[in-house]
Amino acid sequence: MLRHIWVTPKQFCELTKLSMDEMNSIADEYGFVTKEENGQLYLDLMDFGYVYKTVHMIKRVDLSKRYEPFTEDDLSA
């Protein structure tokens, strides 16, 4: 189960080692799940990690290669 970890933009930058400009660039490209509480913006760190890492993993897949489908042998343990 994916849980939310809400962090401020400053905390986000500290945890991910990104600058505010890099964070804003990523937000423009991928978006963030956000909430506002007592006038403070919070970003969902877990959503960012899942979406951002998944998108980059997919981008690394070489679509020019033909991948064979799974067979029954692959599925047997």
Order of alpha helices (4+ residues) and beta strands (2+ residues): beta-alpha-alpha-beta-beta-alpha-alpha
